[in-house]
């Protein structure tokens, strides 16, 4: 995932709006937090949700494979994290 994020940021770095910010003399802080971060947030959120979904599926597979029935705490925790992230994505405009 790190390579994908780095690749995405490097591709954003070459876009016109970043070049215009540099030409206008805006600080690196402004470029990172006002231009790059809003464009990468959705990408990071979706990747994080996909990783959490995969880990949830893997934990269920391990539970079924080894016959573990007492690991409901992990499942509940994962479901809460996933539901929080979905609510964050749905209501991210309100933040």
N, C-alpha and C positions, 0 to 999 in steps of 0.2 A: 504494500500500500504506500510505503514511503516513496518508492520510485514513481508511482503514479501521481502522487501529490506533487512531487518535485517537477515532474514533467508538465503537469498542468500549470504550475506557477511559472515555469520557464516559458510556456507558450503564451500565458497572459502577459508576461513581461515584454514581449515583442509586439503587443497590440498597440494600436494607435493612441488609445486614451492614456496609456502609461507613458508613451513617448511624448505626448503633449504635456503631461504633468511634469516630466523632466525638463522639457524646453521652457515651461513657465517658471521653473525654479522651485517647485514645491519640494518640501522636505521628504526624506525617506519615510518618516513616521506617517505623514499624510498618505503617501503612496501605498504603504503597506496596510494601514488600518482603514483608510477610506476608499481605496480603489481595489486592492487585491483581495483583502479579507472578505468583503461582501460577495465577490465573485467566486470564491473558493468554499464558502460556508455550506452551500447546498451540496457540493461535491463531497465534502467531508462528512456531512450528515448522512447522506445516502450510503456512503461506504461504511460508516460506523454501524448503521442499522443492518446492512447486509452481513457484516461481521458478527453482530450480536445474534442475528437470525441463524447464522451458521453454527455459532457456538451453542445456541439453544437446541438446534437439531442434533448436534453432536452429543450433547449431554443426555438427550432423550435416547439416542441410539445406544450410548454406553449403558444407560440405566436398563434398557430392554435387553441388551446383550448379556449383561452380567446379572440380571435379575435383581437389581437394587430398587427397593421401593421406598426407602427412607430419605431420598434426596429431593423432596418436594420443596425445601427451602431454596435451593438453587434455581429451580424452575420458577418459583414465585418471584424471586429477585430479578431474574432475566425478564419475565413478563412485565414487571413494574418498570424496568429500565426501558424496554421497548415501547411501552405505552407512553412513558414520559417523552421519549424522543419523537414519537408520532405527534403528540400534542404540541411539542415544541415546533415541529415543522408546520403544523396546521396554523398555529397562532403566532408564528415568528414575525408576521407583519405588525402584530400588536405590541411587540417589544420595543 
